[in-house]
Every structure is written in C-alpha cells, then in structure tokens.
C-alpha cells in the first residue's frame, strides 16, 4: 500500500468514516452486496478471479474448456489485470490467448441489485456493534440499485468527505459535512496563519520578480549605452 493511500485510510478512521472499499470498475465486495441480498441471488455473478460480485461481467469462452458445464464469469477489469500479470495465461486452465466476451444481460441484472451505501457499510464494519449500542448513529440510509450508486456517492451521500476550504493554503484535512463546519470554526487561527504564510510567500515572490526585472532593466540600459558608444566610435573612424 502506498504512503498516500495509507494516510487516507488513517484519516478516514480518525473522522469516524472509513474510505469506500471499492475502486472504480473493480468487482463489488460480496459481503456488502449480501447485506440486502441472498446468496442465491448472486451465486451466478461471482468473479472466478477475485471471488467477489463481478463488475462489468464477461464470459470466458476459450475452446480449450468448451466442455465445462459451468458458465465462466469474471469481472472485466479483474480478468484484464490477471492476464497482464500472468503473461496472458487463462485463469481457468494454463493456456494463452484467453477469449472472453461481455455479457450485457448479466450486467443489467447485477446493476439492478439493491445495496446499502458502501460508506455506511464500511463505517459499521470498522466499528462492529457500536451502532446497535447507540454509540454511532446511522448517517446514510441509501438503499437503491447499484446503477444509481455513483450518483449517490458523488452528489448526495452525507458521508462524503469534503476538503477543507483552506486546502489551497495548505490544509489537507477532509471531513464529512457537519465535521467540516466544526473544523473551520475551531481552526480559524491556524487557517489565518496559513493564509498569512501564503501571502508572505507571494510578497517574497513579487519582490524577487521586481528585483529580477530591475536587474534586466539595468542590463538592457548598459547594453544600450555600449551600443551607442560603439556607434559613435564607428562614426569617428569614417
């Protein structure tokens, strides 16, 4: 795990909201999907590479295993990554030139699965039992189809992390809505110092540019005088 990702994970747990455990186009966490669905509903959607619910499902159709009874399903990105890391060797049997095709009807079925907010799921997962004990309130009640998930996460989820307004000045903190407001109020002095520091750096930069401009102007005037002097000497010769 990179230092940046590790730092984001730490920040998520510090604010009480762990980061969403799903990357774009990666397969869906089976435990998350099973919160509102039964095993029987997703048994035919499992990616044979990562064993999670396939995202953008494809069927592997190599002639080497045409006699197999089961349908060989994988998430498109999972399969592509596996092939890249294994010299294009098929994950079903050891042969190259793996053939696969997208399955639109299956993708529609998966996209119609009803799920809870993954941020809420991750929060409950990281603090087991605390919601039932009343120590943590359920903050996001999203229950909708997977195909509507991105819109929810980007636009309406109350657990979405918001960057501090003073990020351009160096504050890298992120918080959910009400925590951001509290952060802004309790850190006014620190933010003021960040702004003043940035203002001071801007003044130094402006002064440095003025000094450099002054030096250039002096050099230009010197060159101009030298050229005029040479022209006068040339005229005297003739």
Secondary structure, DSSP 8 states (H G I E B T S, - for coil): --HHHHHHHHHHHHTT----S--TTS-B-HHHHTTSS-HHHHGGGB-TTTSSB-SSEEEE--GGGTT-SS--EEEHHHHHHHHHHTTT--SSSS-SS--EEE-HHHHHHHHT-EEE-HHHHHHHHHTTTTTTTTSS------EEEGGGHHHIIIII-TT--EE-TTGGGT---EE-HHHHHHHHHHTHHHHHHHHHHHHHHHHHHHHHHHHHHHHHHHHHHHHHHHHHHHHHHHHHH-
